[in-house]
Amino acid sequence: MKKLTVFSLLFSLLVAWNSSAQTKIELTHQENAPIISKHIYGHFAEHLGKCIYEGFYVGENSTIPNSAGVRKDIIEALKELQIPNLRWPGGCFADTYHWMDGIGDLDKRPTIVNTWWGGTTEDNSFGTHNFLNLCKELGAEPYLSGNVGSGGVQELADWVQYTNFKGKSPMSDLRRENGKEKPWGVKYWGIGNEAWGCGGNMRAEYYVDIYRKYATFMSNADVDGGLYKIASGANDDDYNWTEVLMKNIPKSMLQGVALHHYTVIDWADKGPDIDFDEETYFKSMKQSWLMEELITKHTAIMDKYDAEKEVDLIVDEWGGWYDVDKEKSRGVLYQQNTMRDAMIAGMNLNIFNNHADRVKMANLAQTVNVLQAVILTDDEKMILTPTYHVMNMYKVHHDATLLPLTFNSPKYSYGEESLPALTVSASQNSENLTHISFTNIDAKSNHEITIDLNELDIKTISGSILTSTSLQEYNSFNNPSKITPKNFKDYTLKRGILTVSLPPFSVVVLKALQD
């Protein structure tokens, strides 16, 4: 027993020393460093569960304050986030959606059965005008997913003309009849969604020909710089899909290639949204960290065919996905949003930032009441999730110049496995403000970091932190402000050396001023 006690003491001291050991980050101001596109901070709204109906859209006759049927509290919350783009109407739903069913007189619109998500009947009261007018009110670029799976080439070509053409044509005349004189000028278009799965179960070689055909008939007229066409890209590590697309689609026809990766432990057993243990949490972090490998490997394939980086990587579906608790469910794929989701958000946004040379857009799934939502609603109530607060903290990186950094992260270990405990990204904006974002996923240990800021001539630091007393905590309708950002002061700046202490499962963003 005595030997075991001594061993345990030594082990505890070793763990304590490792947890307090400093990690040194090298940060530099590099010429020709990429801009972190604000579109990395995009969102996704699908006709799924209560994302659109009873989420965004409550109708103009609702007692809930609304603007043309869209909740005003959601509009204001998304304005605060400064969301740069919003993807709609899907997702799998996009390849069953026929846009002309959602325009014109409400009482003449046909219903649609949402065969992908719950088999519910929708009345098409939320359509093209609602969505594009919402984007205009938000100051966000619309990103429309075109129906390639069950729709035709002419249908998509007509949608482009309806939304964009200024002159006289059948579709622009129809738009005017429906009350919109000037076009919206929709630049971003997805040509199908998940063509390898719910979008048609296509082979990559077949989809390439389909893509080329649809892209050919989509007019660039009246859109500055032409349309930005995004191909339905790979699922996770399907590197052959990316290879086939990059090899066989001319770059003149292709502006972006999508990638989908969800933080899912096991599609047959995704685990609970709240009542998870540390083992489940660690598995979630492992799947989230896989994003780094996926982007690196898909980018390497793209570099082989596009060394000039003219084609962008678009991660237009990402986020945490858990099993739905049917007793607590408020709609299909509704899940609560805990500190685990904040870790997923912080980690992935740091990864996207650091790959800003190729990743130019990403879309968190999804905006309201579905998967890793930033907003949850319950009748007239609305709450902002931990993920919302991470996105709000990180918005300082929008269109700022990446400051490349290098470091060896300490490890977060569970059992015999380990992961990098820290992800970090940094940028400098047009006003010469430097921002550094940290995410510490370690469930038990704080980690100390030092950064030499002398090259940037930093004089003062301020910061904010998002954390809580347990990983399972969340904002509820009874306690909507349980997890919110707080001032962060656990740092020192001496002679240009910044030392930061990051608590377990925390997100920290620092602002550094030159004077």
Secondary structure, 3 states (H helix, E strand, C coil): CHHHHHHHHHHHHHHHHHHHCEEEEEECCCCCCCECCHHHHEEECCCCCCCCECCCECCCCCCCCEECCEEHHHHHHHHHHCCCEEEECCCHHHHHCCHHHHCCCHHHCCCEEECCCCCEEECCCCCHHHHHHHHHHHCCEEEEEECCCCCCHHHHHHHHHHHHCCCCCHHHHHHHHCCCCCCCCCCEEEECCCCCCCCCCCCHHHHHHHHHHHHHCCCCCCCCCCCEEEEEEEECCCHHHHHHHHHHCCHHHCCEEEEEEEECCCCCCCCCCCCCCHHHHHHHHHHHHHHHHHHHHHHHHHHHHCCCCCCEEEEEEEEECCCCCCCCCCCCCCCCCEHHHHHHHHHHHHHHHHCCCCEEEEEEECCECCCCCCEEEECCEEEECHHHHHHHHHHHHCCCEECCEECCCCEEEECCEEEECEEEEEEECCCCCEEEEEEECCCCCCEEEEEECHHHCCCEEEEEEECCCCCCCECCCCCCCCCCCEECCCEEEECCEEEEEECCCEEEEEEEECC
